[in-house]
Amino acid sequence: MEQELIRNLHTVAGAYRTGHDIGLSTLARRAAGDWRFFASLGAEGRTFTVRKYDEVMDWFSAHWPEGVAWPKGVERPACRRLAETGVTS
């Protein structure tokens, strides 16, 4: 299961970067609050919680670039953060 979530995160990050000129560490800082997040995924002894996965996927969903298709095979979350705050953009 963890490997599937890691694959989803990398897939979504890669697709997001096609719509933005942004480095992976900058994207990790914005999406996860940790510039090493994507680089350390799957590294020995490093793990993440399902809560963190949900937070990062929610961030991507809320900040997805126009004109870029969400990756096939990765479920796009209904952004809980947006629903809770009432923010629409």
N, C-alpha and C positions, 0 to 999 in steps of 0.2 A: 504494500500500500504506500509506504513512504517513497519508494522509487517512482511510483506513478505521480504522486504529488510533486516531487522534485522535477519530473519531466514536464508536468503541466506548468510549473513556475518558469522553467527555462523557455518553454515554447511561447508562453504569453509575453515574457520579457523580450524575446527575440522579435516577435511580431510587433510589439510596441515600438521597439527601436527602429523598425522600418518606417514608422511615421514620425519619428523625432530624431534629430541629430544629438544623441545623448550617450555618454559613456555608461558602461554597466555599473560602475561603482556609484555614479551620480544617481542613476535610476534606483539602485538598491537603497541609497540614503533616502530618497524621496518616498519610495514605496514601502520600505520596511524599517526605516529609521536606523539602518546599519549599512555602511558602505561596503562591508564584506559579505552581506547576506547571500547574494547569488554565487559568488566565488567559493563560499564555504559550504554550499549545499552538497550533501553527500560525502563531505570530508570525514575521515575517521574521527569519531568522538564528537562530531558536531551534529546537532539535531535541531528540530524546530517543532513547535506545537501546532496542532490543528487550528488553534485560535490564531496563531501568527499567519498560517496559510490563508485563513479566511480574511484576515485584515489586509494582507497583501493583494489577494485577488479582488477584494472590494475596492482597494485603491485603484487597481488597474481598470476595473469596470467603470469607476467614477471619472477617470482621467483618460479614457480611451481616445486616441486620435481619430478625428473625422477622416473618412476615406480609407481607413485601414480595417480590413475584415478581422473579426475575432477569430482566433485559430479554431479550425474544425477539430472535433474530438475533445475539446476542453470546455467544460460547462462554464458558462458566464454567470456569475452570481447576480442575484438581485441585490443591489447594494444596500445593506442594512444601515450603514452609516448615513447615507443620504435619506433614507426613510426616517431615521431617528431624529435627524437635525432639520429636515424639511428643505435642505439645500438641493437645488436642482442642477447646478452646474459646477 
